[in-house]
Amino acid sequence: MKHLILGGTGTVGGAVARELLARGEDVKVLTRSAEKAGSLPGGATAVIGDLRDPGCYHSVFSRFDTLFLLNAVADTELQEGLAAVNEARRAGAARIVYLSVHDAEKGPHIPHIAAKLAIEEAIRRSGIAYTILRPNNFYQNDYWFRETIQEHGIYPQPIGDAGISRVDVRDIAEAAANALTRSGFENRSYALVGPEPLTGPECARAYGEVFGREVRYAGNDLQAWAREAGKMLPGWMVYDFALMYALFQDRGLHATAGQITETERIVGHLPRTFGDFVQETATLWTREAVAV
Ligand SMILES: NC(=O)c1ccc[n+]([C@@H]2O[C@H](COP(=O)([O-])OP(=O)(O)OC[C@H]3O[C@@H](n4cnc5c(N)ncnc54)[C@H](OP(=O)(O)O)[C@@H]3O)[C@@H](O)[C@H]2O)c1
């Protein structure tokens, strides 16, 4: 089977591509960048294209059996996602595995979540066998905060005090690879969650313990967060993410016991813990710092 991976040069899609290659599968990755096309993992082939450009759809959506569909958060996310579903249908795809978000119904007012709810619905009505993966906040987001955590002793992601069931991207990749290559997961949605809810102060404390220094949570002030984030991200994205963090702070995003069992079923083992992730990350960052 040939798998077309959208987002295959990014965090999740890259992990999905590597997982499939490790299993001996045939992998094709869409990228907008000739440079990234040249540095894909061994065995993967590239197709150059842009979901914002219908002119490339025929060359992108051809010669594949299954589609891993991931859309980056963008102000055109809905357009890009629907185009991919339509083109998968035109091309006769046998299966779609779609990356959505955990408990999307709780955030219909949040633009990137509203886009996913609509794309999920289009997939359900497409007639193509599907699996919808709904991950919580990724542990690996913390890679963005490396300098802030290590150099300044601050954990800056404003996830609040109510707790969210963060998840490891490697578990998402295993779930996706299982859904793309095995039967038994069709026409269902799966929450993908970690084993325990985590608060901002708990994430800070976990890094403090492995680095042997104080790491303090930056707090829940979303206006202060937006001022800092606005130095790097476009305004529409800061607005969108601030709404998401407000939801985390107000209500949390806890997995139910049933959702943890669901995760275990599609991943094939218990979800990885945040404690183990932080330990591995500290080892990795320390090794990289020594190598420089
Ligand atoms: N971060 C979280 O905690 C979290 C939690 C749940 C769900 N999610 C969802 O996960 C998704 C983001 O995944 P990620 O972090 O793996 O993304 P990422 O690392 O930012 O990678 C984005 C990927 O999308 C591709 N891409 C962007 N625009 C494109 C376009 N116009 N046409 C074709 N390809 C395009 C990029 O490819 P090139 O640059 O190579 O073209 C890249 O491979 C979002 O939908 C987000 O809502 C995130």
Ligand as a Chemical Component Dictionary entry (heavy atoms), coordinates in Angstrom:
data_LIG
# 
_chem_comp.id                   LIG 
_chem_comp.type                 NON-POLYMER 
_chem_comp.pdbx_formal_charge   0 
_chem_comp.three_letter_code    LIG 
# 
loop_
_chem_comp_atom.comp_id 
_chem_comp_atom.atom_id 
_chem_comp_atom.alt_atom_id 
_chem_comp_atom.type_symbol 
_chem_comp_atom.charge 
_chem_comp_atom.model_Cartn_x 
_chem_comp_atom.model_Cartn_y 
_chem_comp_atom.model_Cartn_z 
_chem_comp_atom.pdbx_ordinal 
LIG N1  N1  N 0  0.386  21.288 18.958 1  
LIG C1  C1  C 0  -0.566 20.652 19.624 2  
LIG O1  O1  O 0  -0.516 20.503 20.848 3  
LIG C2  C2  C 0  -1.734 20.083 18.869 4  
LIG C3  C3  C 0  -2.680 19.312 19.555 5  
LIG C4  C4  C 0  -3.741 18.752 18.834 6  
LIG C5  C5  C 0  -3.846 18.970 17.458 7  
LIG N2  N2  N 1  -2.884 19.729 16.824 8  
LIG C6  C6  C 0  -2.997 19.942 15.382 9  
LIG O2  O2  O 0  -1.826 19.463 14.753 10 
LIG C7  C7  C 0  -1.676 20.162 13.507 11 
LIG C8  C8  C 0  -0.251 20.666 13.398 12 
LIG O3  O3  O 0  0.602  19.529 13.351 13 
LIG P1  P1  P 0  2.190  19.677 13.460 14 
LIG O4  O4  O 0  2.509  20.366 14.740 15 
LIG O5  O5  O -1 2.795  18.383 13.145 16 
LIG O6  O6  O 0  2.467  20.734 12.284 17 
LIG P2  P2  P 0  3.867  21.394 11.870 18 
LIG O7  O7  O 0  5.001  20.723 12.554 19 
LIG O8  O8  O 0  3.685  22.872 12.028 20 
LIG O9  O9  O 0  3.964  21.064 10.318 21 
LIG C9  C9  C 0  3.070  21.618 9.410  22 
LIG C10 C10 C 0  3.085  20.759 8.157  23 
LIG O10 O10 O 0  2.047  21.220 7.273  24 
LIG C11 C11 C 0  2.605  21.383 5.995  25 
LIG N3  N3  N 0  1.882  22.472 5.343  26 
LIG C12 C12 C 0  1.644  23.712 5.862  27 
LIG N4  N4  N 0  0.936  24.448 4.978  28 
LIG C13 C13 C 0  0.745  23.671 3.884  29 
LIG C14 C14 C 0  0.099  23.876 2.626  30 
LIG N5  N5  N 0  -0.502 25.037 2.325  31 
LIG N6  N6  N 0  0.105  22.853 1.724  32 
LIG C15 C15 C 0  0.722  21.674 2.030  33 
LIG N7  N7  N 0  1.339  21.413 3.189  34 
LIG C16 C16 C 0  1.350  22.410 4.115  35 
LIG C17 C17 C 0  4.073  21.685 6.213  36 
LIG O11 O11 O 0  4.768  21.248 5.065  37 
LIG P3  P3  P 0  5.941  22.084 4.302  38 
LIG O12 O12 O 0  6.359  23.216 5.191  39 
LIG O13 O13 O 0  7.004  21.054 4.077  40 
LIG O14 O14 O 0  5.284  22.522 3.034  41 
LIG C18 C18 C 0  4.388  20.782 7.406  42 
LIG O15 O15 O 0  4.682  19.482 6.969  43 
LIG C19 C19 C 0  -2.688 21.308 13.511 44 
LIG O16 O16 O 0  -3.820 20.926 12.776 45 
LIG C20 C20 C 0  -3.033 21.416 15.002 46 
LIG O17 O17 O 0  -4.305 21.999 15.236 47 
LIG C21 C21 C 0  -1.847 20.280 17.499 48 
# 
loop_
_chem_comp_bond.comp_id 
_chem_comp_bond.atom_id_1 
_chem_comp_bond.atom_id_2 
_chem_comp_bond.value_order 
_chem_comp_bond.pdbx_ordinal 
LIG N1  C1  SING 1  
LIG C1  O1  DOUB 2  
LIG C1  C2  SING 3  
LIG C2  C3  SING 4  
LIG C2  C21 DOUB 5  
LIG C3  C4  DOUB 6  
LIG C4  C5  SING 7  
LIG C5  N2  DOUB 8  
LIG N2  C6  SING 9  
LIG N2  C21 SING 10 
LIG C6  O2  SING 11 
LIG C6  C20 SING 12 
LIG O2  C7  SING 13 
LIG C7  C8  SING 14 
LIG C7  C19 SING 15 
LIG C8  O3  SING 16 
LIG O3  P1  SING 17 
LIG P1  O4  DOUB 18 
LIG P1  O5  SING 19 
LIG P1  O6  SING 20 
LIG O6  P2  SING 21 
LIG P2  O7  DOUB 22 
LIG P2  O8  SING 23 
LIG P2  O9  SING 24 
LIG O9  C9  SING 25 
LIG C9  C10 SING 26 
LIG C10 O10 SING 27 
LIG C10 C18 SING 28 
LIG O10 C11 SING 29 
LIG C11 N3  SING 30 
LIG C11 C17 SING 31 
LIG N3  C12 SING 32 
LIG N3  C16 SING 33 
LIG C12 N4  DOUB 34 
LIG N4  C13 SING 35 
LIG C13 C14 SING 36 
LIG C13 C16 DOUB 37 
LIG C14 N5  SING 38 
LIG C14 N6  DOUB 39 
LIG N6  C15 SING 40 
LIG C15 N7  DOUB 41 
LIG N7  C16 SING 42 
LIG C17 O11 SING 43 
LIG C17 C18 SING 44 
LIG O11 P3  SING 45 
LIG P3  O12 DOUB 46 
LIG P3  O13 SING 47 
LIG P3  O14 SING 48 
LIG C18 O15 SING 49 
LIG C19 O16 SING 50 
LIG C19 C20 SING 51 
LIG C20 O17 SING 52 
# 
